[in-house]
């Protein structure tokens, strides 16, 4: 009797039979029992992302044992989804092929969904006989969002925008308890979720660090998407070491024509800090310590250049400018709104004619070029370096003005 009283006083009489768990599967089993049967929050047994997903799913899915249909969306919706995500698919194609080659000796499937959870790409290799669920889910057009199939890694990423891994019984529905998946977000130039990259395997473990792998490829795809979606942006690549430029670890920033930072990738945000919400607080000189004109001059050099940021951090920088059609600046076409009677337009024609005239006429053409440059510099100075206002006064587009400045000799 005394022993029972002591146990009750310690609160151990109602404790679960297994107080200590030694494997992840045991911890998840205990978490499911506490959450679904006892109504207790299983703190410390599963990740917070999975727990929050369970809580969301209990409000929309009453029966955890039901059979999930894994139906594809309608043909009309699938057609619209693929069309809407064409740019994402285009920039991701190279990385998706590389992932599939790397995973060719495994049973893993590479899945890319749109922001709503609809599969827009999946590994073409058919699922094996021991993967009955993958045969149903790994199809273009299937909606694997949390609202449809409950807790999964891609579903959590689509809901929260944060990378995660979901293993075995951490899935909400019992039919998915043999699955393991790892997913990471891909964001667009506005900072919104553009898609989700996912690795999924059934009836076995990954056998490698799937979370790191999917995060690496998702970062590369995101960096490509950010640059592809930039129009008239000066794109800066920078890092503390020049060897990191051109890798998934490089920091990227898009500088708008008005001299503000339009976007940063994750590496850029870690170096510079998150962008302020207000656009008028994103001035490039305040955040980077250099004005737009000096950054534009970097674009005329192919090799990375050392630069000291406003924070005092030394980095290596490369810069290139995108035209309105998305191609590199040096190949950009003239922008709409260019009036052939304007001085800048005339100087453009002069530059073209200069390339076709004999060398004897070079000094005269050079004088005309200098006149055009002087006009642009004076206009920029009058507007405090604001390219947009200078372009309006000269009656040309910002792209044309950038093109003229890029063509100047240092």
C-alpha positions, 0 to 999 in steps of 0.5 A: 500500500505504501509503495502504491501511494509513493508511486501515485505521489510521483505521478508514475502510476499513470505513466506509460509502460515504456518510459525510455525509448531507444530507437526513433521508431519507438519514440514515434510510436510513443508520440502517436499514442500520447497524441492520438489516444491520450490527448497529450502533447508528445514534447521531445519525441518528434519534431515541432514541424511534424507535431504542428502538422498533426494538429492541422491534420486532426482538423481536416482528417478524422480517420487516420486509417482510411485509404488515401486515393492519391487521385490526379487533378483534372486534365485542365488543372494539370495543363494550367499548372504545368503552364504556370510552372514552365519557368520553374521546370526549365531552370530546374531541368539540369539539377533534376537530371543530375539528382536522378543520375546520382540516385539511379542505384537507389529506390528513391524518387525525385519529386517536384511540386508547385506551391500548392502541392501538385506534382509537376515532375517525378523520376521516370523510373517505375516504382518497384513491386515493394513500393505500392504507395509510390506507384500511386503517388509518384505521378505528375498531376497527383496532389500531395499537399497536406490537405489531401494526403496529411503529414508528409515532408513536401506537404509541410514545406508547402504549408510552412515554407521550411525544409523538413524530413518525415520518417515512417510513422511520423506520417499522419495516415497509416498507409504512409507509415512505410515512407521516408521523405525529405523536402526543401522549399524553392522561392521566387524573386518575390520571396514567395514559395515557387515549388517544393523539391522532395526525395521519397523512398518506400519500405527502406531507409535513405542510407545517406543524408537526404535532407542535405542533398535535397537542400543543396539542389533546391538552393541551386534551382532557387538561385537559377530561378531568381536570376531568370526572373530578374528583369533590369536588375544588376545581379551581384554574386558575392562571398567571403571567398572567391572560390565559392562564387558560382556554387550553391554557397554563393550569395546573390542580390538583385539591385533594382534600377532605383538603387534598392535591393529587390531580393536576396537569396538565403546566403545573401541574407545571412551575410547582409541580414534580412531585407527590411519590409519597406522598399524605401529602407532597402537603399543599396548604399546603406546596406552594401556601403556602395552606390549603384554607379560603383556597383555598375562599374564592377559589371565591366570586369569579368574577374571577381573584385574585392569589396568592403561591405558597410558592415566592414566584412570583406567579400569578393564580388561579380556583377552582371546586368540582365536586360528586360528580356532576361538575357545578359546585358551585353546581349540585350536589345533596345528597350521600348520607348527609345526615341531616335531623336534623343541624344542617347539614341543618337549616340547609340547609332553613333556607336554602331556607325563607329564600328563600321567607319574607317579608323581615320574617323575614330577620333570624331566618333569618340568625341560624340561618345564622350558628349553622350557620356557627359550628358548622361553623367550630368543628368544623373548628377542632377537627380542624385544618381537616380537612374529612373529619374534620369532615364525619364528626363532623357526620354529613354528606358532604364535598360537603355541607360544601363546599356550606355553606362556599361559600355563606358571605359573605366 
